Amino acid sequence: MREICLDIETTGLEPKNGDKIVEIACVELFNKTKTGKFFHSYINPRRDVPEEAFRIHGLSTDFLKDKPFFDHIADKFLSFIGNDPVIIHNASFDTKFLNHELKNLNRPILDMSKIIDSLILARKKFPGSPCSLDALCKRFAIDLGKRKKHGALIDTELLCDVYIELMGGAQTGFSFDQQVGNDSNNFNQTIDQKNNFSSNSKFISNQNHPATNQNLNGNLTNLSNHQSFSNSENHNSKNHLNSSLDSSTNSFDPQFSTNTLNPQALTHSFNLQAPSNHHQTNFPLRTFTLTDAELQQHQDFILKNFKNNLWNY
């Protein structure tokens, strides 16, 4: 969705008292991201700039005397904002100046239903806290280094950053992100299932090695028969089981299979292994492998979604 951030600088506080706009700036957002398009103009107010106003924005009477009148830029300004929402910080101040000038030129005034006041948004989000543009920039760690004085274009750029943070961040609503998210979730789910399957099973039989299956099943039976032994007898049975399991694991490479042993019994058997002379527990080798199809799926996912930005995602 297209949105416009807007800010103005003026000679004072009240257009009905003769105060005028001296600078106007608009910056375009699309889906909460700055597009780089903007409208900016200094404006000759046809009057002197008071010292108080000059100290705020630094725009002098001499600087503005050769700039266009508001009459000259009004149509370009209206064309740029179009019918899209306009974000303004303390919108009541800016809109009273803009609508005053537009009425004097018999131009349509701003549609107030399209105006979003970021000051109101900030006060709702942070009740009781300072909500000036400076305070919000500090809250969101937005760099204020370029802002020596108030300027419409600089302040509009800062307003864009603040508004994006108030709304929860940039790049919402892109179909690309949604597609990447779906593909990524599916791929991660596949890998997670493999990891869970491997860690829970501990050791997985191979249908092409019936002798190995028989040895392992026999060891598990021996384990259950020895559970009622004394501590010393239990220690002997554990040593016997460990040696049998070690010899069995060397007879084949573990692979993923739907024909699995009892995970609970296997986990229990590994927990019973005796420590070595170095006080470390020796566990049988567990190998994790990806099939060619899974590897290809991962490569296709990367190329499909990040082929234009491989090193920055």
N, C-alpha and C positions, 0 to 999 in steps of 0.2 A: 504494500500500500504506500502511495506517495504522500508525504507530509512535508510541511515547510516550517522551519524555525526562523523566527523574525525578531529583530531588535531595532530600535531607533535611538538617536541622540537628539536633544532639543536645546532650545535657548532658556527654557524654564519649566515650570510645573503646570501651567494652565493655558491652554490654547485660547480660551475666551478672553484672556488678558493680553493677548497679542503674542504669546510665545509660539515659536515655530519649530518645525523639524529641520535639523541641519545634516543628518546622516540617516540612511536606511539600508538595512542589509537583510537578505533572505538566503537561507541555505537549504538545499533539497535533501530530503531523506527518502529512501525507498526500503521498506521492510526494516526500519530502524538502523539503516546504514547510510552514511553520507555518500552521495554519488559523485561529488566534486562539482556539481552545478550550483551556481549561486547568482544572486542579483545584488548589486551594491552601487550606491551613489551618494556622493555628498550633495547637499542642497543649499542653494543661496536663500537665506531666510528673509531677505529684503529688509533687514534691520541689523542693528549692532548685536554682537554676542556679549552678554553680561560677563563680568569678571568671574562671578561664582560658577557659571556654566563652563567657562573656558578652563578653570582649574580642574573640572571633572573630566572633560573629554579632549581638551587641548585644541579645539577647532576655533580659530580666531576669525574675526570679521574680515581681515585682509585675505586669509586663506580661502574663504568661502565666496568672496565677491565675484569670482569668475566661474562659479559652479552653476549648474542648471537650476531653474526654479522647479518647485514640485509639479507645476503644470506640465513640464516637459517630460517628466519621468512617470507620471501617474499611470498612463496606459501600459507602459512596459512593466511596471510593478504589478498591476492587476492581471496582466497576461501571464506573468511568471507564477503567481500563486494559484491562479485558476480557481477551481472549486474544491480544492483539497484542504484538509485540516491544517490549521496554522497554530504552531506552538509558540507562546509568548510567555516570558517570565514577568509576572505582575501585569497581566494582560489589560487590565482596566486603564492603566496609564497610557500604553501605546495605542490602544484602539481609540481612545478619545481624541488623540492628536490626528491619527490617520483618518478617522471618519469626519473630523472637522474639515480637514483639507479636501477630502473627496466630496463632501456636501457643497463646499464653495465652488467646486468645479463641475457640479451636477453629474458626478460619477456615482455609480452604485457603491454604497458603503459596505463594509465587511459584514459577512454573514456570521453573527455572533454564535450561532449553533455550531459553526465550524472552528471556533476558537477554543484551544486547549491551554489553560493556564497552568504552567509547570509549578508556579508558586503554590497553588491550591493542592496540586498532586503531592508536592513535597511536605506540606503541612499535614496532610492526611497520613502520609507514610511515616513522618517523624514528628509527631505532635509534641509541642513544647520545646523543640530544638530550633536553632537558627536556620533559616531557609533562604537566605540571600544566595545569589549566584556564587559569590565567593565561598560562602560556608558550605554549599553543596559540592563545589569543586574540591574543597579540602576533604570533605567526607568521602568522596569517591576517588580520591588520589588523582585528580585531574590536574595536569600541569598548568600553573598560572604564570609561568616565567615570561611569556610573551606579552602579558597584560601589564603595561606600565601605566596606562590611563584607560578610562572607559572608552571603548570604540565599538560601533555597531557591528562591524564584521567580526572582530575578535570575540565580542560577547556572544554573537550568534553561533560561532563555532563552539564556544564553551557550552552554550545552552543545548546544542545538539548532543554533546557528550553527556551532559547531566540528564537530559530527557531520556536518552538511551538507557542509562543506568537506572533511572526511576522506573522504567518500563520493563526492567529485568534483563537487559543485554541486547546485543546486536544480532542481526541476521535471523530473525524469527520468520517462519512461514515459508522458507525456501523448500521447494520440492526436492532439490538435490540433497539437502540435509536429511529429509525424510527417507529418501531412497537409500542413502548411505547408512542411516540408522537401522533400517530394516535388514539390509544385507549384512551389516556388521553383527547385529543381534543373532541372525541365523547362523553365521559362521562361528561366533563365539559360543553359541549354544551347542554346536556340533563338537567343538573342541572340549567344552566343559563336560559333555557326556563321556567323551573318551577318557578325560582325566579322572572323572569320578569312577568310571568303570575299572580303570587300571588300579587306582588307589584302594578301592573297596575289595577288589578281587585278590590283590596282593600277588597271586600266582595263578596263571591260567593254563589249563591243559591244552594239549594239541591233539586233535582227532587222529592225526597220522602217527601218534606214538602211544599205542594202547599199553605197551609195557610200562611206560612212564606213569600213565594214569593209575595202573594197578599198584605200582610201588608207592605212590603218594597216598592213595586210598588206604593201603595197608598201614602206612605210618600213622594216619589219622586214627585208625581203629586201635592201634597200639597205644596211642595217646589217651584215648578215652578209657581203656582198660587199666591204665596206670594211675588214674587221678586219685584213687583211694590209698595209694602207697604213702609210707612215711616220708619225711624230708630227705633222708639219705637215699631211699629207693627212688624217690621222685627225681633226685639229681642224676642218678644213673640212667633212668629212662629218658631224661632230657638229653643227655649226651648221646645216647643211642639214636634218638630221633634226629638230632642235629646232623650226625654223620650220615644217616640215611637220606635226609633231605638234601644235603650237600651233594651226595653222589647222584641223586635224581636230577638236580638242577643242571648238572653238567652234561646231561644226555641230550638236551634240546634247548633251542632259543625260545623263550616265552613269546607268544603272539596272541593277538586279540582273537577271541573265539566265543561263540555262544554256548559252548559246552564248558561250564565253569565248575570248580569245586566249591564247597561250602565256604563263603568268605569269613563267617564268624569263627569257624573251626580253624581255618588257616591263620587268621589274625592271632588267635589264641596260641597256636603252635609257635609262631615267630616270637611272641612275647616271652616264651619259656626258654629261649636260647640262653646258654650260659655265657658270661663275659669271658673275653680272651685274657691272655697274660698282660695285655696293655690296658686292661679295664675298659675295653670298648666292645660294644655289641656288634656281632657280625650278622648282617642280614643277607639273604640270597639276592643275587642280581635281579633287578627289575628293569626291563627294557621298554621304553616308550617309542613307538614308531608311528609315522604318518604314511598312509597309503599314497600311491601316485595320484589317485583321484582327489584325495584331500589336499595334497600339495598343489595340484593344478587349480582347485577351487580357490585356494588362498591367493595364488598368483593372478587369477582372473579377476578376483575382487579388488586387488591393489591396482591393476592396470585399468580396470573399468572406472573406478571412482577417484583415483589420484594421479592419472597419467599426465595431467598438466601441472601437478604440484607435488611431485614425489617426495621432495626433501623438506617440505614445510607443514605437512599435516600432522 
